[in-house]
Amino acid sequence: MTINCNVCFYDRNSDKNQFCEVCGSEIQPSITLFEAAEKGIQEGETQTVLQTDEQPVNFHQSINQKINQNINNNPVTAPVNTNIHTSLPPSLETAEKANILPTNSANPTLITGTIAKLIPKQVGSPVPEFIIDSNNALIGKFDTNIGPVEIDLDGFYGDETVSSTHAEIYFENNQWQIKDMGSTHGIYIKPTGKTRFGYRMNKPEILNSGDEIAIGKIRLLFLII
């Protein structure tokens, strides 16, 4: 059997020679591909066994270490929302603008304005409506001793039942009210939604938008603007 020289590739060296007959290089025994593969597998198995004996490999521990390393190298920061909406208590000014007021027990009404008007319920009345744009207004008729009043019912049908200073409508404590000023024929109120007038007033009453007021025989519709 002959051996090839790995240096000069001389292929007739005796398998007993340690050196090449041509170039004098040390002859390395050649192995086939199958022998090389088999040798590599055996060495790999040996290395794996040695590694397993020296330090057991924990698969889950290795994965966790890689995950932790990725997190440390690439920290994820959640976006911070700076548009934080907070609920603030309503201010006093807002509460005053709301004008949520107590009214008469028959028909509570939300008062939304400080201007009101009275509309006569007579066909062909001398005045179509009276605007109340101040804190108070007197209802009656002109008298030379007292002077003019804001709501003058002189000339209306039934004005003989109206006193000179019959009533006063005023805005107080965030609500409209009416009181009798000592009239002869009194004041009557029909609350909104009702079909009949109540008894003669004997104390100030709260007015709701839509109430009907009888000043003697003259009937007026009260509306808040």
C-alpha positions in Angstrom: 0.0 0.0 0.0 1.3 3.4 -0.9 0.8 6.8 0.7 0.5 10.2 -1.0 2.7 13.1 0.1 0.7 16.0 1.2 3.5 18.4 0.0 4.7 17.2 -3.4 1.8 14.8 -3.9 4.1 11.9 -4.7 1.9 8.9 -4.6 4.3 6.0 -4.3 5.7 6.3 -0.8 5.6 3.1 1.1 3.1 3.1 4.0 6.1 2.2 6.2 8.0 5.4 5.3 7.8 8.4 7.7 9.3 10.8 5.1 8.6 11.4 1.4 11.1 9.7 -0.9 11.1 12.7 -3.2 10.8 15.9 -1.1 11.8 14.5 2.3 8.7 16.0 4.0 7.1 14.1 6.9 4.3 12.0 5.6 0.9 12.6 7.2 -1.4 9.7 7.0 -4.4 10.6 4.8 -7.9 9.7 5.6 -11.0 9.4 3.5 -13.9 11.8 3.6 -16.0 9.2 5.4 -13.3 8.8 8.0 -13.0 12.6 8.4 -16.7 12.9 8.9 -16.8 10.1 11.4 -13.9 11.6 13.3 -15.6 15.0 13.3 -18.8 13.5 14.7 -16.9 11.7 17.4 -15.0 14.8 18.4 -18.3 16.8 18.5 -20.0 14.3 20.7 -17.0 14.3 23.0 -17.1 18.1 23.2 -20.8 18.1 23.9 -20.5 15.5 26.6 -17.6 17.5 28.2 -19.6 20.7 28.0 -22.7 19.0 29.5 -20.6 17.5 32.3 -18.9 20.8 33.1 -21.8 23.2 32.9 -25.5 22.1 32.3 -27.3 24.4 29.8 -30.7 25.7 30.9 -32.7 26.5 27.8 -35.2 28.8 29.5 -32.5 30.6 31.5 -30.6 31.3 28.3 -33.8 32.7 26.6 -34.6 34.9 29.6 -31.0 36.2 29.7 -31.2 37.2 26.0 -34.6 38.9 26.6 -33.3 40.8 29.6 -30.2 41.8 27.6 -32.3 43.1 24.7 -34.5 45.1 27.2 -31.5 46.6 28.8 -29.9 47.5 25.5 -33.1 48.8 24.0 -35.3 50.2 26.7 -38.9 50.9 25.7 -40.3 54.1 26.9 -44.1 54.6 26.9 -45.3 57.9 25.4 -46.4 60.3 28.1 -49.7 62.1 27.5 -49.3 65.6 28.7 -52.9 66.6 27.8 -54.4 65.6 31.1 -58.0 66.8 31.5 -59.0 67.5 35.1 -62.4 68.3 36.4 -62.6 71.6 38.1 -65.3 72.7 40.4 -67.6 75.3 38.9 -66.7 78.9 39.8 -69.0 81.2 41.7 -69.4 83.2 38.5 -70.6 80.2 36.6 -73.1 79.3 39.3 -74.4 82.9 39.2 -74.8 82.7 35.4 -76.7 79.5 35.7 -79.5 81.2 37.7 -80.9 77.9 39.0 -83.5 79.4 41.3 -86.3 78.3 43.6 -89.7 79.1 42.3 -93.3 78.6 43.4 -94.1 75.0 44.3 -96.8 74.7 41.6 -94.4 75.0 38.6 -90.7 75.4 39.3 -89.0 77.3 36.5 -85.4 77.8 35.5 -84.7 81.5 35.6 -82.4 82.4 32.7 -82.6 86.2 32.5 -83.2 89.3 34.5 -85.5 90.9 31.8 -89.1 90.1 31.7 -92.3 91.3 30.0 -96.0 91.5 30.6 -98.4 90.9 27.6 -102.0 92.1 28.1 -104.6 89.4 27.2 -107.0 91.9 25.7 -107.9 92.4 22.1 -106.9 95.9 21.0 -105.1 96.8 24.2 -103.6 100.3 24.3 -100.1 98.8 24.8 -99.1 95.5 23.2 -96.5 94.6 25.9 -94.6 96.0 28.8 -90.8 95.4 29.1 -89.4 95.1 32.7 -85.6 95.7 32.3 -84.9 97.0 35.8 -84.9 95.4 39.2 -88.4 96.5 39.9 -91.5 98.0 38.3 -94.7 99.4 39.7 -98.1 98.4 38.3 -100.9 100.9 38.5 -102.2 104.1 37.0 -100.9 107.6 36.8 -101.7 109.8 39.8 -100.9 113.4 40.2 -99.9 112.9 43.8 -97.7 109.8 43.1 -96.5 110.4 39.6 -96.1 107.9 36.7 -95.6 104.2 37.1 -93.6 101.8 35.0 -96.6 99.7 33.9 -99.6 102.1 33.4 -102.9 100.2 32.9 -104.9 103.4 32.4 -107.2 103.1 29.4 -107.4 99.3 29.5 -110.8 97.6 29.8 -111.4 97.1 33.6 -108.9 99.8 34.6 -111.4 101.0 37.2 -110.3 98.0 39.3 -106.7 99.1 39.2 -105.3 101.2 42.1 -102.7 103.9 41.5 -99.9 101.8 43.0 -101.5 98.4 42.7 -98.5 96.0 42.6 -94.8 95.8 42.3 -92.8 93.2 40.3 -89.2 93.0 41.3 -86.1 90.8 40.9 -84.7 89.7 44.2 -82.6 86.7 45.4 -82.2 85.6 41.8 -86.0 85.2 41.2 -88.9 87.3 40.0 -91.5 88.1 42.6 -94.7 90.1 42.9 -96.3 91.8 45.9 -99.5 93.7 46.5 -99.0 97.4 47.4 -102.3 97.7 49.3 -104.7 97.6 46.3 -108.4 97.6 46.5 -109.2 94.7 44.2 -106.2 92.6 44.8 -103.9 90.3 42.7 -104.5 86.8 41.5 -102.1 84.3 39.8 -102.8 81.4 37.5 -99.6 79.3 37.5 -98.4 78.1 34.1 -100.1 74.8 33.2 -103.1 75.4 35.5 -106.6 76.2 34.3 -107.8 78.4 37.2 -106.5 81.4 39.2 -105.6 80.9 42.8 -106.9 82.9 45.8 -106.2 86.5 46.3 -102.6 87.1 47.2 -101.8 88.1 50.8 -98.0 87.8 50.6 -95.3 88.1 48.0 -95.3 85.3 45.5 -92.6 84.0 43.1 -93.3 84.4 39.4 -92.5 81.7 36.8 -92.3 82.4 33.1 -95.8 81.6 31.6 -97.7 82.6 34.7 -100.8 84.7 34.3 -101.4 87.7 36.6 -104.8 89.3 37.2 -104.5 93.0 38.3 -108.1 93.5 39.3 -109.9 92.6 36.1 -106.9 93.1 33.8 -105.1 89.9 32.9 -101.4 89.9 31.9 -99.1 87.1 30.8 -95.7 87.1 32.5 -92.7 86.0 30.4 -89.0 85.9 31.2 -86.8 86.9 28.3 
